[in-house]
Amino acid sequence: MGERSMSTWNYRVLKRTNQKSGAVTYAIHEVYYDDAGKPEGCTEDSVAPMGESLAELKEDMDHYQQALKKPVLVYDSLEEAEEQWG
């Protein structure tokens, strides 16, 4: 990910298409937004819930559940946005 200051992030479901096989997968990634709230980048790999306590793990899981309620983003579109400011 490029060296750029991004104001906020959250978990989002990303749709990713394998360029060779055409297989489609969905996974949760961290997505980063610019100051206007536009998605501008994401983690290359999907992320997994975690916490330093059971309470923190439950809280993280709540954020993952919220990601499932938002529109799905397309991984390749975010990757192209990152290349523009790289």
PyMOL Python script that loads the backbone (N, CA, C, O; Angstrom):
from pymol import cmd

cmd.read_pdbstr("""\
ATOM      1  N   MET A   1       0.851  -1.171   0.000  1.00  0.00           N
ATOM      2  CA  MET A   1       0.000   0.000   0.000  1.00  0.00           C
ATOM      3  C   MET A   1       0.893   1.229   0.000  1.00  0.00           C
ATOM      4  O   MET A   1       1.924   1.234   0.672  1.00  0.00           O
ATOM      5  N   GLY A   2       0.529   2.258  -0.728  1.00  0.00           N
ATOM      6  CA  GLY A   2       1.341   3.452  -0.874  1.00  0.00           C
ATOM      7  C   GLY A   2       1.418   4.278   0.400  1.00  0.00           C
ATOM      8  O   GLY A   2       0.627   4.088   1.323  1.00  0.00           O
ATOM      9  N   GLU A   3       2.371   5.191   0.443  1.00  0.00           N
ATOM     10  CA  GLU A   3       2.544   6.085   1.579  1.00  0.00           C
ATOM     11  C   GLU A   3       1.592   7.259   1.421  1.00  0.00           C
ATOM     12  O   GLU A   3       1.954   8.270   0.820  1.00  0.00           O
ATOM     13  N   ARG A   4       0.390   7.142   1.946  1.00  0.00           N
ATOM     14  CA  ARG A   4      -0.597   8.196   1.792  1.00  0.00           C
ATOM     15  C   ARG A   4      -1.428   8.260   3.058  1.00  0.00           C
ATOM     16  O   ARG A   4      -1.796   7.226   3.616  1.00  0.00           O
ATOM     17  N   SER A   5      -1.716   9.430   3.501  1.00  0.00           N
ATOM     18  CA  SER A   5      -2.531   9.603   4.700  1.00  0.00           C
ATOM     19  C   SER A   5      -4.004   9.469   4.325  1.00  0.00           C
ATOM     20  O   SER A   5      -4.512  10.208   3.482  1.00  0.00           O
ATOM     21  N   MET A   6      -4.669   8.533   4.950  1.00  0.00           N
ATOM     22  CA  MET A   6      -6.085   8.328   4.689  1.00  0.00           C
ATOM     23  C   MET A   6      -6.843   8.547   5.985  1.00  0.00           C
ATOM     24  O   MET A   6      -6.411   8.100   7.047  1.00  0.00           O
ATOM     25  N   SER A   7      -7.969   9.231   5.899  1.00  0.00           N
ATOM     26  CA  SER A   7      -8.627   9.684   7.110  1.00  0.00           C
ATOM     27  C   SER A   7      -9.367   8.580   7.860  1.00  0.00           C
ATOM     28  O   SER A   7      -9.382   8.591   9.090  1.00  0.00           O
ATOM     29  N   THR A   8      -9.970   7.645   7.170  1.00  0.00           N
ATOM     30  CA  THR A   8     -10.736   6.616   7.855  1.00  0.00           C
ATOM     31  C   THR A   8     -10.605   5.277   7.149  1.00  0.00           C
ATOM     32  O   THR A   8     -10.135   5.193   6.014  1.00  0.00           O
ATOM     33  N   TRP A   9     -11.029   4.237   7.846  1.00  0.00           N
ATOM     34  CA  TRP A   9     -11.066   2.906   7.260  1.00  0.00           C
ATOM     35  C   TRP A   9     -12.183   2.132   7.929  1.00  0.00           C
ATOM     36  O   TRP A   9     -12.658   2.495   9.005  1.00  0.00           O
ATOM     37  N   ASN A  10     -12.594   1.058   7.273  1.00  0.00           N
ATOM     38  CA  ASN A  10     -13.527   0.109   7.864  1.00  0.00           C
ATOM     39  C   ASN A  10     -13.391  -1.224   7.147  1.00  0.00           C
ATOM     40  O   ASN A  10     -12.649  -1.355   6.174  1.00  0.00           O
ATOM     41  N   TYR A  11     -14.118  -2.202   7.646  1.00  0.00           N
ATOM     42  CA  TYR A  11     -14.145  -3.507   6.993  1.00  0.00           C
ATOM     43  C   TYR A  11     -15.218  -3.485   5.923  1.00  0.00           C
ATOM     44  O   TYR A  11     -16.316  -2.970   6.137  1.00  0.00           O
ATOM     45  N   ARG A  12     -14.891  -4.053   4.759  1.00  0.00           N
ATOM     46  CA  ARG A  12     -15.860  -4.148   3.668  1.00  0.00           C
ATOM     47  C   ARG A  12     -15.682  -5.488   2.964  1.00  0.00           C
ATOM     48  O   ARG A  12     -14.597  -6.069   2.952  1.00  0.00           O
ATOM     49  N   VAL A  13     -16.772  -5.955   2.384  1.00  0.00           N
ATOM     50  CA  VAL A  13     -16.715  -7.156   1.552  1.00  0.00           C
ATOM     51  C   VAL A  13     -16.218  -6.729   0.174  1.00  0.00           C
ATOM     52  O   VAL A  13     -16.744  -5.792  -0.426  1.00  0.00           O
ATOM     53  N   LEU A  14     -15.200  -7.428  -0.315  1.00  0.00           N
ATOM     54  CA  LEU A  14     -14.669  -7.181  -1.650  1.00  0.00           C
ATOM     55  C   LEU A  14     -14.870  -8.402  -2.522  1.00  0.00           C
ATOM     56  O   LEU A  14     -14.659  -9.537  -2.096  1.00  0.00           O
ATOM     57  N   LYS A  15     -15.278  -8.145  -3.742  1.00  0.00           N
ATOM     58  CA  LYS A  15     -15.417  -9.189  -4.756  1.00  0.00           C
ATOM     59  C   LYS A  15     -14.128  -9.197  -5.565  1.00  0.00           C
ATOM     60  O   LYS A  15     -13.685  -8.164  -6.066  1.00  0.00           O
ATOM     61  N   ARG A  16     -13.537 -10.376  -5.683  1.00  0.00           N
ATOM     62  CA  ARG A  16     -12.274 -10.500  -6.401  1.00  0.00           C
ATOM     63  C   ARG A  16     -12.407 -11.588  -7.458  1.00  0.00           C
ATOM     64  O   ARG A  16     -12.908 -12.675  -7.169  1.00  0.00           O
ATOM     65  N   THR A  17     -11.963 -11.304  -8.682  1.00  0.00           N
ATOM     66  CA  THR A  17     -12.016 -12.258  -9.774  1.00  0.00           C
ATOM     67  C   THR A  17     -10.613 -12.688 -10.147  1.00  0.00           C
ATOM     68  O   THR A  17      -9.758 -11.851 -10.435  1.00  0.00           O
ATOM     69  N   ASN A  18     -10.372 -13.999 -10.144  1.00  0.00           N
ATOM     70  CA  ASN A  18      -9.081 -14.535 -10.532  1.00  0.00           C
ATOM     71  C   ASN A  18      -8.910 -14.326 -12.035  1.00  0.00           C
ATOM     72  O   ASN A  18      -9.727 -14.787 -12.833  1.00  0.00           O
ATOM     73  N   GLN A  19      -7.844 -13.630 -12.409  1.00  0.00           N
ATOM     74  CA  GLN A  19      -7.629 -13.287 -13.816  1.00  0.00           C
ATOM     75  C   GLN A  19      -7.407 -14.503 -14.708  1.00  0.00           C
ATOM     76  O   GLN A  19      -7.738 -14.463 -15.893  1.00  0.00           O
ATOM     77  N   LYS A  20      -6.855 -15.578 -14.163  1.00  0.00           N
ATOM     78  CA  LYS A  20      -6.575 -16.774 -14.971  1.00  0.00           C
ATOM     79  C   LYS A  20      -7.792 -17.677 -15.092  1.00  0.00           C
ATOM     80  O   LYS A  20      -8.149 -18.101 -16.191  1.00  0.00           O
ATOM     81  N   SER A  21      -8.428 -17.970 -13.963  1.00  0.00           N
ATOM     82  CA  SER A  21      -9.517 -18.953 -13.977  1.00  0.00           C
ATOM     83  C   SER A  21     -10.899 -18.329 -14.091  1.00  0.00           C
ATOM     84  O   SER A  21     -11.861 -19.001 -14.464  1.00  0.00           O
ATOM     85  N   GLY A  22     -10.999 -17.043 -13.768  1.00  0.00           N
ATOM     86  CA  GLY A  22     -12.311 -16.392 -13.773  1.00  0.00           C
ATOM     87  C   GLY A  22     -13.115 -16.662 -12.510  1.00  0.00           C
ATOM     88  O   GLY A  22     -14.242 -16.185 -12.381  1.00  0.00           O
ATOM     89  N   ALA A  23     -12.548 -17.425 -11.574  1.00  0.00           N
ATOM     90  CA  ALA A  23     -13.252 -17.739 -10.330  1.00  0.00           C
ATOM     91  C   ALA A  23     -13.463 -16.465  -9.510  1.00  0.00           C
ATOM     92  O   ALA A  23     -12.572 -15.620  -9.418  1.00  0.00           O
ATOM     93  N   VAL A  24     -14.642 -16.338  -8.921  1.00  0.00           N
ATOM     94  CA  VAL A  24     -15.000 -15.169  -8.117  1.00  0.00           C
ATOM     95  C   VAL A  24     -15.028 -15.572  -6.651  1.00  0.00           C
ATOM     96  O   VAL A  24     -15.595 -16.603  -6.288  1.00  0.00           O
ATOM     97  N   THR A  25     -14.409 -14.746  -5.810  1.00  0.00           N
ATOM     98  CA  THR A  25     -14.459 -14.954  -4.369  1.00  0.00           C
ATOM     99  C   THR A  25     -14.857 -13.653  -3.676  1.00  0.00           C
ATOM    100  O   THR A  25     -14.650 -12.561  -4.207  1.00  0.00           O
ATOM    101  N   TYR A  26     -15.424 -13.788  -2.501  1.00  0.00           N
ATOM    102  CA  TYR A  26     -15.795 -12.653  -1.664  1.00  0.00           C
ATOM    103  C   TYR A  26     -15.080 -12.805  -0.341  1.00  0.00           C
ATOM    104  O   TYR A  26     -15.037 -13.898   0.225  1.00  0.00           O
ATOM    105  N   ALA A  27     -14.512 -11.708   0.163  1.00  0.00           N
ATOM    106  CA  ALA A  27     -13.809 -11.738   1.444  1.00  0.00           C
ATOM    107  C   ALA A  27     -13.871 -10.354   2.071  1.00  0.00           C
ATOM    108  O   ALA A  27     -14.162  -9.363   1.402  1.00  0.00           O
ATOM    109  N   ILE A  28     -13.593 -10.307   3.358  1.00  0.00           N
ATOM    110  CA  ILE A  28     -13.579  -9.023   4.064  1.00  0.00           C
ATOM    111  C   ILE A  28     -12.150  -8.491   4.110  1.00  0.00           C
ATOM    112  O   ILE A  28     -11.207  -9.202   4.458  1.00  0.00           O
ATOM    113  N   HIS A  29     -12.025  -7.207   3.742  1.00  0.00           N
ATOM    114  CA  HIS A  29     -10.744  -6.501   3.729  1.00  0.00           C
ATOM    115  C   HIS A  29     -10.902  -5.199   4.508  1.00  0.00           C
ATOM    116  O   HIS A  29     -12.020  -4.740   4.742  1.00  0.00           O
ATOM    117  N   GLU A  30      -9.782  -4.607   4.906  1.00  0.00           N
ATOM    118  CA  GLU A  30      -9.806  -3.242   5.401  1.00  0.00           C
ATOM    119  C   GLU A  30      -9.810  -2.336   4.171  1.00  0.00           C
ATOM    120  O   GLU A  30      -9.003  -2.512   3.258  1.00  0.00           O
ATOM    121  N   VAL A  31     -10.721  -1.370   4.157  1.00  0.00           N
ATOM    122  CA  VAL A  31     -10.796  -0.415   3.051  1.00  0.00           C
ATOM    123  C   VAL A  31     -10.533   0.975   3.618  1.00  0.00           C
ATOM    124  O   VAL A  31     -11.070   1.348   4.661  1.00  0.00           O
ATOM    125  N   TYR A  32      -9.698   1.732   2.912  1.00  0.00           N
ATOM    126  CA  TYR A  32      -9.280   3.055   3.348  1.00  0.00           C
ATOM    127  C   TYR A  32      -9.940   4.113   2.468  1.00  0.00           C
ATOM    128  O   TYR A  32     -10.114   3.919   1.265  1.00  0.00           O
ATOM    129  N   TYR A  33     -10.307   5.241   3.091  1.00  0.00           N
ATOM    130  CA  TYR A  33     -11.058   6.291   2.416  1.00  0.00           C
ATOM    131  C   TYR A  33     -10.291   7.608   2.457  1.00  0.00           C
ATOM    132  O   TYR A  33      -9.527   7.869   3.387  1.00  0.00           O
ATOM    133  N   ASP A  34     -10.508   8.433   1.432  1.00  0.00           N
ATOM    134  CA  ASP A  34      -9.915   9.764   1.436  1.00  0.00           C
ATOM    135  C   ASP A  34     -10.773  10.692   2.293  1.00  0.00           C
ATOM    136  O   ASP A  34     -11.765  10.257   2.878  1.00  0.00           O
ATOM    137  N   ASP A  35     -10.400  11.948   2.367  1.00  0.00           N
ATOM    138  CA  ASP A  35     -11.113  12.909   3.208  1.00  0.00           C
ATOM    139  C   ASP A  35     -12.548  13.149   2.756  1.00  0.00           C
ATOM    140  O   ASP A  35     -13.377  13.616   3.537  1.00  0.00           O
ATOM    141  N   ALA A  36     -12.843  12.831   1.500  1.00  0.00           N
ATOM    142  CA  ALA A  36     -14.207  13.002   0.975  1.00  0.00           C
ATOM    143  C   ALA A  36     -15.051  11.743   1.178  1.00  0.00           C
ATOM    144  O   ALA A  36     -16.228  11.722   0.819  1.00  0.00           O
ATOM    145  N   GLY A  37     -14.457  10.701   1.749  1.00  0.00           N
ATOM    146  CA  GLY A  37     -15.194   9.462   1.989  1.00  0.00           C
ATOM    147  C   GLY A  37     -15.183   8.482   0.837  1.00  0.00           C
ATOM    148  O   GLY A  37     -15.936   7.508   0.841  1.00  0.00           O
ATOM    149  N   LYS A  38     -14.330   8.730  -0.157  1.00  0.00           N
ATOM    150  CA  LYS A  38     -14.225   7.847  -1.328  1.00  0.00           C
ATOM    151  C   LYS A  38     -13.227   6.729  -1.040  1.00  0.00           C
ATOM    152  O   LYS A  38     -12.120   7.001  -0.574  1.00  0.00           O
ATOM    153  N   PRO A  39     -13.602   5.460  -1.311  1.00  0.00           N
ATOM    154  CA  PRO A  39     -12.641   4.373  -1.123  1.00  0.00           C
ATOM    155  C   PRO A  39     -11.424   4.574  -2.014  1.00  0.00           C
ATOM    156  O   PRO A  39     -11.552   4.800  -3.217  1.00  0.00           O
ATOM    157  N   GLU A  40     -10.235   4.490  -1.407  1.00  0.00           N
ATOM    158  CA  GLU A  40      -9.012   4.721  -2.177  1.00  0.00           C
ATOM    159  C   GLU A  40      -7.999   3.597  -2.081  1.00  0.00           C
ATOM    160  O   GLU A  40      -6.979   3.634  -2.769  1.00  0.00           O
ATOM    161  N   GLY A  41      -8.247   2.624  -1.267  1.00  0.00           N
ATOM    162  CA  GLY A  41      -7.293   1.537  -1.154  1.00  0.00           C
ATOM    163  C   GLY A  41      -7.808   0.470  -0.213  1.00  0.00           C
ATOM    164  O   GLY A  41      -8.802   0.656   0.489  1.00  0.00           O
ATOM    165  N   CYS A  42      -7.112  -0.651  -0.215  1.00  0.00           N
ATOM    166  CA  CYS A  42      -7.523  -1.754   0.647  1.00  0.00           C
ATOM    167  C   CYS A  42      -6.326  -2.650   0.932  1.00  0.00           C
ATOM    168  O   CYS A  42      -5.284  -2.548   0.285  1.00  0.00           O
ATOM    169  N   THR A  43      -6.499  -3.532   1.915  1.00  0.00           N
ATOM    170  CA  THR A  43      -5.463  -4.513   2.184  1.00  0.00           C
ATOM    171  C   THR A  43      -5.400  -5.493   1.014  1.00  0.00           C
ATOM    172  O   THR A  43      -6.426  -5.823   0.419  1.00  0.00           O
ATOM    173  N   GLU A  44      -4.209  -5.950   0.690  1.00  0.00           N
ATOM    174  CA  GLU A  44      -4.052  -6.896  -0.417  1.00  0.00           C
ATOM    175  C   GLU A  44      -4.727  -8.226  -0.089  1.00  0.00           C
ATOM    176  O   GLU A  44      -5.387  -8.830  -0.934  1.00  0.00           O
ATOM    177  N   ASP A  45      -4.550  -8.663   1.141  1.00  0.00           N
ATOM    178  CA  ASP A  45      -5.133  -9.923   1.583  1.00  0.00           C
ATOM    179  C   ASP A  45      -6.334  -9.660   2.478  1.00  0.00           C
ATOM    180  O   ASP A  45      -6.435  -8.604   3.103  1.00  0.00           O
ATOM    181  N   SER A  46      -7.230 -10.615   2.536  1.00  0.00           N
ATOM    182  CA  SER A  46      -8.374 -10.491   3.432  1.00  0.00           C
ATOM    183  C   SER A  46      -7.882 -10.511   4.877  1.00  0.00           C
ATOM    184  O   SER A  46      -6.758 -10.931   5.157  1.00  0.00           O
ATOM    185  N   VAL A  47      -8.728 -10.058   5.780  1.00  0.00           N
ATOM    186  CA  VAL A  47      -8.367  -9.975   7.191  1.00  0.00           C
ATOM    187  C   VAL A  47      -9.258 -10.899   8.012  1.00  0.00           C
ATOM    188  O   VAL A  47     -10.334 -11.299   7.569  1.00  0.00           O
ATOM    189  N   ALA A  48      -8.795 -11.231   9.209  1.00  0.00           N
ATOM    190  CA  ALA A  48      -9.536 -12.122  10.096  1.00  0.00           C
ATOM    191  C   ALA A  48      -9.808 -11.411  11.416  1.00  0.00           C
ATOM    192  O   ALA A  48      -8.999 -10.598  11.862  1.00  0.00           O
ATOM    193  N   PRO A  49     -10.941 -11.712  12.043  1.00  0.00           N
ATOM    194  CA  PRO A  49     -11.238 -11.070  13.323  1.00  0.00           C
ATOM    195  C   PRO A  49     -10.255 -11.503  14.397  1.00  0.00           C
ATOM    196  O   PRO A  49      -9.758 -12.629  14.390  1.00  0.00           O
ATOM    197  N   MET A  50      -9.978 -10.572  15.337  1.00  0.00           N
ATOM    198  CA  MET A  50      -9.082 -10.884  16.443  1.00  0.00           C
ATOM    199  C   MET A  50      -9.274  -9.886  17.565  1.00  0.00           C
ATOM    200  O   MET A  50      -9.886  -8.835  17.376  1.00  0.00           O
ATOM    201  N   GLY A  51      -8.761 -10.209  18.709  1.00  0.00           N
ATOM    202  CA  GLY A  51      -8.804  -9.314  19.852  1.00  0.00           C
ATOM    203  C   GLY A  51      -7.899  -9.828  20.946  1.00  0.00           C
ATOM    204  O   GLY A  51      -7.512 -10.997  20.947  1.00  0.00           O
ATOM    205  N   GLU A  52      -7.563  -8.958  21.875  1.00  0.00           N
ATOM    206  CA  GLU A  52      -6.723  -9.351  22.997  1.00  0.00           C
ATOM    207  C   GLU A  52      -7.547  -9.935  24.134  1.00  0.00           C
ATOM    208  O   GLU A  52      -6.996 -10.370  25.145  1.00  0.00           O
ATOM    209  N   SER A  53      -8.853  -9.944  23.974  1.00  0.00           N
ATOM    210  CA  SER A  53      -9.758 -10.565  24.940  1.00  0.00           C
ATOM    211  C   SER A  53     -10.980 -11.060  24.170  1.00  0.00           C
ATOM    212  O   SER A  53     -11.179 -10.713  23.006  1.00  0.00           O
ATOM    213  N   LEU A  54     -11.782 -11.864  24.826  1.00  0.00           N
ATOM    214  CA  LEU A  54     -13.007 -12.337  24.187  1.00  0.00           C
ATOM    215  C   LEU A  54     -13.928 -11.166  23.866  1.00  0.00           C
ATOM    216  O   LEU A  54     -14.587 -11.163  22.826  1.00  0.00           O
ATOM    217  N   ALA A  55     -13.979 -10.180  24.744  1.00  0.00           N
ATOM    218  CA  ALA A  55     -14.814  -8.993  24.499  1.00  0.00           C
ATOM    219  C   ALA A  55     -14.345  -8.238  23.254  1.00  0.00           C
ATOM    220  O   ALA A  55     -15.166  -7.797  22.449  1.00  0.00           O
ATOM    221  N   GLU A  56     -13.022  -8.089  23.093  1.00  0.00           N
ATOM    222  CA  GLU A  56     -12.501  -7.409  21.908  1.00  0.00           C
ATOM    223  C   GLU A  56     -12.785  -8.208  20.646  1.00  0.00           C
ATOM    224  O   GLU A  56     -13.094  -7.632  19.602  1.00  0.00           O
ATOM    225  N   LEU A  57     -12.684  -9.526  20.731  1.00  0.00           N
ATOM    226  CA  LEU A  57     -12.996 -10.368  19.585  1.00  0.00           C
ATOM    227  C   LEU A  57     -14.458 -10.203  19.185  1.00  0.00           C
ATOM    228  O   LEU A  57     -14.767 -10.087  17.999  1.00  0.00           O
ATOM    229  N   LYS A  58     -15.352 -10.192  20.159  1.00  0.00           N
ATOM    230  CA  LYS A  58     -16.779  -9.994  19.870  1.00  0.00           C
ATOM    231  C   LYS A  58     -17.023  -8.639  19.225  1.00  0.00           C
ATOM    232  O   LYS A  58     -17.818  -8.530  18.292  1.00  0.00           O
ATOM    233  N   GLU A  59     -16.347  -7.607  19.713  1.00  0.00           N
ATOM    234  CA  GLU A  59     -16.498  -6.269  19.136  1.00  0.00           C
ATOM    235  C   GLU A  59     -16.013  -6.254  17.684  1.00  0.00           C
ATOM    236  O   GLU A  59     -16.649  -5.662  16.812  1.00  0.00           O
ATOM    237  N   ASP A  60     -14.878  -6.911  17.440  1.00  0.00           N
ATOM    238  CA  ASP A  60     -14.360  -6.984  16.078  1.00  0.00           C
ATOM    239  C   ASP A  60     -15.345  -7.731  15.174  1.00  0.00           C
ATOM    240  O   ASP A  60     -15.571  -7.330  14.032  1.00  0.00           O
ATOM    241  N   MET A  61     -15.922  -8.802  15.682  1.00  0.00           N
ATOM    242  CA  MET A  61     -16.912  -9.566  14.912  1.00  0.00           C
ATOM    243  C   MET A  61     -18.121  -8.697  14.559  1.00  0.00           C
ATOM    244  O   MET A  61     -18.689  -8.838  13.476  1.00  0.00           O
ATOM    245  N   ASP A  62     -18.513  -7.807  15.459  1.00  0.00           N
ATOM    246  CA  ASP A  62     -19.614  -6.885  15.170  1.00  0.00           C
ATOM    247  C   ASP A  62     -19.284  -6.011  13.960  1.00  0.00           C
ATOM    248  O   ASP A  62     -20.146  -5.747  13.122  1.00  0.00           O
ATOM    249  N   HIS A  63     -18.026  -5.566  13.875  1.00  0.00           N
ATOM    250  CA  HIS A  63     -17.610  -4.751  12.724  1.00  0.00           C
ATOM    251  C   HIS A  63     -17.659  -5.567  11.426  1.00  0.00           C
ATOM    252  O   HIS A  63     -18.001  -5.037  10.369  1.00  0.00           O
ATOM    253  N   TYR A  64     -17.320  -6.836  11.510  1.00  0.00           N
ATOM    254  CA  TYR A  64     -17.398  -7.717  10.340  1.00  0.00           C
ATOM    255  C   TYR A  64     -18.853  -7.885   9.906  1.00  0.00           C
ATOM    256  O   TYR A  64     -19.157  -7.888   8.713  1.00  0.00           O
ATOM    257  N   GLN A  65     -19.744  -8.023  10.878  1.00  0.00           N
ATOM    258  CA  GLN A  65     -21.174  -8.146  10.557  1.00  0.00           C
ATOM    259  C   GLN A  65     -21.675  -6.888   9.846  1.00  0.00           C
ATOM    260  O   GLN A  65     -22.482  -6.979   8.921  1.00  0.00           O
ATOM    261  N   GLN A  66     -21.204  -5.721  10.272  1.00  0.00           N
ATOM    262  CA  GLN A  66     -21.593  -4.470   9.618  1.00  0.00           C
ATOM    263  C   GLN A  66     -21.121  -4.446   8.159  1.00  0.00           C
ATOM    264  O   GLN A  66     -21.806  -3.900   7.294  1.00  0.00           O
ATOM    265  N   ALA A  67     -19.962  -5.030   7.889  1.00  0.00           N
ATOM    266  CA  ALA A  67     -19.442  -5.070   6.515  1.00  0.00           C
ATOM    267  C   ALA A  67     -20.384  -5.831   5.593  1.00  0.00           C
ATOM    268  O   ALA A  67     -20.507  -5.503   4.412  1.00  0.00           O
ATOM    269  N   LEU A  68     -21.050  -6.848   6.135  1.00  0.00           N
ATOM    270  CA  LEU A  68     -21.968  -7.653   5.325  1.00  0.00           C
ATOM    271  C   LEU A  68     -23.236  -6.893   4.954  1.00  0.00           C
ATOM    272  O   LEU A  68     -23.965  -7.315   4.056  1.00  0.00           O
ATOM    273  N   LYS A  69     -23.509  -5.788   5.628  1.00  0.00           N
ATOM    274  CA  LYS A  69     -24.715  -4.991   5.373  1.00  0.00           C
ATOM    275  C   LYS A  69     -24.472  -3.868   4.372  1.00  0.00           C
ATOM    276  O   LYS A  69     -25.413  -3.191   3.957  1.00  0.00           O
ATOM    277  N   LYS A  70     -23.209  -3.666   3.981  1.00  0.00           N
ATOM    278  CA  LYS A  70     -22.860  -2.587   3.058  1.00  0.00           C
ATOM    279  C   LYS A  70     -22.699  -3.136   1.643  1.00  0.00           C
ATOM    280  O   LYS A  70     -22.486  -4.336   1.465  1.00  0.00           O
ATOM    281  N   PRO A  71     -22.798  -2.273   0.641  1.00  0.00           N
ATOM    282  CA  PRO A  71     -22.592  -2.743  -0.737  1.00  0.00           C
ATOM    283  C   PRO A  71     -21.212  -3.373  -0.922  1.00  0.00           C
ATOM    284  O   PRO A  71     -20.230  -2.934  -0.322  1.00  0.00           O
ATOM    285  N   VAL A  72     -21.154  -4.391  -1.748  1.00  0.00           N
ATOM    286  CA  VAL A  72     -19.899  -5.071  -2.062  1.00  0.00           C
ATOM    287  C   VAL A  72     -19.069  -4.179  -2.975  1.00  0.00           C
ATOM    288  O   VAL A  72     -19.592  -3.591  -3.921  1.00  0.00           O
ATOM    289  N   LEU A  73     -17.779  -4.082  -2.690  1.00  0.00           N
ATOM    290  CA  LEU A  73     -16.855  -3.328  -3.524  1.00  0.00           C
ATOM    291  C   LEU A  73     -16.071  -4.304  -4.403  1.00  0.00           C
ATOM    292  O   LEU A  73     -15.948  -5.483  -4.072  1.00  0.00           O
ATOM    293  N   VAL A  74     -15.546  -3.812  -5.514  1.00  0.00           N
ATOM    294  CA  VAL A  74     -14.773  -4.635  -6.440  1.00  0.00           C
ATOM    295  C   VAL A  74     -13.288  -4.390  -6.190  1.00  0.00           C
ATOM    296  O   VAL A  74     -12.809  -3.260  -6.283  1.00  0.00           O
ATOM    297  N   TYR A  75     -12.571  -5.459  -5.872  1.00  0.00           N
ATOM    298  CA  TYR A  75     -11.154  -5.371  -5.531  1.00  0.00           C
ATOM    299  C   TYR A  75     -10.344  -4.669  -6.616  1.00  0.00           C
ATOM    300  O   TYR A  75      -9.545  -3.783  -6.310  1.00  0.00           O
ATOM    301  N   ASP A  76     -10.536  -5.046  -7.866  1.00  0.00           N
ATOM    302  CA  ASP A  76      -9.740  -4.473  -8.955  1.00  0.00           C
ATOM    303  C   ASP A  76      -9.918  -2.962  -9.062  1.00  0.00           C
ATOM    304  O   ASP A  76      -8.970  -2.259  -9.410  1.00  0.00           O
ATOM    305  N   SER A  77     -11.103  -2.453  -8.774  1.00  0.00           N
ATOM    306  CA  SER A  77     -11.342  -1.012  -8.826  1.00  0.00           C
ATOM    307  C   SER A  77     -10.519  -0.285  -7.774  1.00  0.00           C
ATOM    308  O   SER A  77      -9.978   0.788  -8.041  1.00  0.00           O
ATOM    309  N   LEU A  78     -10.419  -0.858  -6.585  1.00  0.00           N
ATOM    310  CA  LEU A  78      -9.629  -0.242  -5.525  1.00  0.00           C
ATOM    311  C   LEU A  78      -8.135  -0.349  -5.827  1.00  0.00           C
ATOM    312  O   LEU A  78      -7.370   0.568  -5.526  1.00  0.00           O
ATOM    313  N   GLU A  79      -7.728  -1.453  -6.413  1.00  0.00           N
ATOM    314  CA  GLU A  79      -6.329  -1.639  -6.789  1.00  0.00           C
ATOM    315  C   GLU A  79      -5.921  -0.596  -7.822  1.00  0.00           C
ATOM    316  O   GLU A  79      -4.808  -0.075  -7.760  1.00  0.00           O
ATOM    317  N   GLU A  80      -6.806  -0.280  -8.778  1.00  0.00           N
ATOM    318  CA  GLU A  80      -6.523   0.736  -9.789  1.00  0.00           C
ATOM    319  C   GLU A  80      -6.404   2.107  -9.144  1.00  0.00           C
ATOM    320  O   GLU A  80      -5.549   2.900  -9.539  1.00  0.00           O
ATOM    321  N   ALA A  81      -7.247   2.401  -8.156  1.00  0.00           N
ATOM    322  CA  ALA A  81      -7.192   3.686  -7.469  1.00  0.00           C
ATOM    323  C   ALA A  81      -5.851   3.838  -6.743  1.00  0.00           C
ATOM    324  O   ALA A  81      -5.266   4.921  -6.743  1.00  0.00           O
ATOM    325  N   GLU A  82      -5.371   2.769  -6.133  1.00  0.00           N
ATOM    326  CA  GLU A  82      -4.071   2.813  -5.438  1.00  0.00           C
ATOM    327  C   GLU A  82      -2.939   3.111  -6.412  1.00  0.00           C
ATOM    328  O   GLU A  82      -2.031   3.878  -6.095  1.00  0.00           O
ATOM    329  N   GLU A  83      -2.990   2.502  -7.606  1.00  0.00           N
ATOM    330  CA  GLU A  83      -1.926   2.713  -8.590  1.00  0.00           C
ATOM    331  C   GLU A  83      -1.882   4.156  -9.053  1.00  0.00           C
ATOM    332  O   GLU A  83      -0.811   4.654  -9.402  1.00  0.00           O
ATOM    333  N   GLN A  84      -3.020   4.840  -9.066  1.00  0.00           N
ATOM    334  CA  GLN A  84      -3.061   6.224  -9.514  1.00  0.00           C
ATOM    335  C   GLN A  84      -2.298   7.157  -8.580  1.00  0.00           C
ATOM    336  O   GLN A  84      -1.728   8.151  -9.030  1.00  0.00           O
ATOM    337  N   TRP A  85      -2.282   6.845  -7.273  1.00  0.00           N
ATOM    338  CA  TRP A  85      -1.535   7.712  -6.363  1.00  0.00           C
ATOM    339  C   TRP A  85      -0.250   7.102  -5.887  1.00  0.00           C
ATOM    340  O   TRP A  85       0.396   7.648  -4.993  1.00  0.00           O
ATOM    341  N   GLY A  86       0.148   5.964  -6.467  1.00  0.00           N
ATOM    342  CA  GLY A  86       1.407   5.320  -6.106  1.00  0.00           C
ATOM    343  C   GLY A  86       2.540   6.016  -6.722  1.00  0.00           C
ATOM    344  O   GLY A  86       3.688   5.616  -6.530  1.00  0.00           O
TER     345      GLY A  86
END
""", "prot")
cmd.dss("prot")
cmd.show_as("cartoon", "prot")
cmd.util.cbc("prot")
cmd.orient("prot")
